[in-house]
Amino acid sequence: IVGPATLRRAAAIVKMGFTELDALHRACAEAAGAELFLTTDDRVVKRAARVSAALKVKVRNPLAWLGEYRR
């Protein structure tokens, strides 16, 4: 169940330029305490990079993250 705080956070993330569903995914990841959100959606990765300071979860492409992780 998604609570009111998560829905408010999703609304704030929508204002950063994400779609409603993408924002809800990010808000749920934050609420769950995730450190990383992996996605193959390049638009989401690029948008997240632009607003990374405002997000509480890092957003990465799985292949790019794997390359970073191996270093």
C-alpha positions as CSV (number, residue, x, y, z in Angstrom):
1,I,0.0,0.0,0.0
2,V,1.3,3.4,-0.9
3,G,0.8,5.9,1.8
4,P,0.1,9.7,1.7
5,A,3.8,10.6,2.3
6,T,4.9,8.6,-0.7
7,L,2.2,10.0,-2.9
8,R,3.3,13.6,-1.9
9,R,6.9,12.7,-2.7
10,A,5.8,11.3,-6.1
11,A,3.9,14.6,-6.8
12,A,7.1,16.5,-6.0
13,I,9.1,14.2,-8.3
14,V,6.6,14.8,-11.1
15,K,7.4,18.5,-10.8
16,M,11.0,17.6,-11.6
17,G,9.9,16.4,-15.0
18,F,9.2,12.7,-14.5
19,T,6.0,11.0,-15.6
20,E,3.5,10.1,-12.9
21,L,4.4,6.4,-13.0
22,D,8.2,7.0,-13.1
23,A,7.8,9.4,-10.2
24,L,5.8,6.9,-8.2
25,H,8.5,4.2,-8.8
26,R,11.2,6.7,-7.5
27,A,9.1,7.7,-4.5
28,C,8.5,4.0,-3.6
29,A,12.2,3.3,-3.9
30,E,13.0,6.2,-1.6
31,A,10.3,5.1,0.9
32,A,11.8,1.5,0.9
33,G,15.3,2.9,1.6
34,A,16.8,1.8,-1.6
35,E,20.2,3.3,-2.5
36,L,20.0,2.5,-6.2
37,F,17.3,2.4,-8.9
38,L,18.2,0.6,-12.1
39,T,16.4,1.3,-15.3
40,T,17.0,0.9,-19.0
41,D,14.9,4.0,-19.8
42,D,17.5,6.5,-21.0
43,R,15.1,9.4,-20.6
44,V,14.7,8.6,-17.0
45,V,18.4,8.2,-16.4
46,K,19.1,11.6,-18.1
47,R,16.4,13.4,-16.2
48,A,17.6,11.9,-12.9
49,A,21.1,13.0,-13.7
50,R,19.9,16.6,-14.1
51,V,18.0,16.6,-10.8
52,S,20.2,14.1,-8.8
53,A,20.7,16.5,-5.9
54,A,16.9,16.4,-5.3
55,L,16.6,12.6,-5.5
56,K,17.3,10.4,-2.5
57,V,18.0,7.3,-4.7
58,K,20.7,7.1,-7.4
59,V,19.3,6.2,-10.8
60,R,21.5,4.3,-13.2
61,N,21.4,2.2,-16.3
62,P,22.2,-1.4,-15.3
63,L,25.1,-1.8,-17.7
64,A,26.6,1.6,-16.8
65,W,26.2,0.8,-13.1
66,L,27.9,-2.6,-13.5
67,G,30.8,-0.8,-15.2
68,E,31.0,1.6,-12.3
69,Y,30.7,-1.2,-9.7
70,R,33.5,-3.2,-11.2
71,R,36.0,-0.4,-10.7
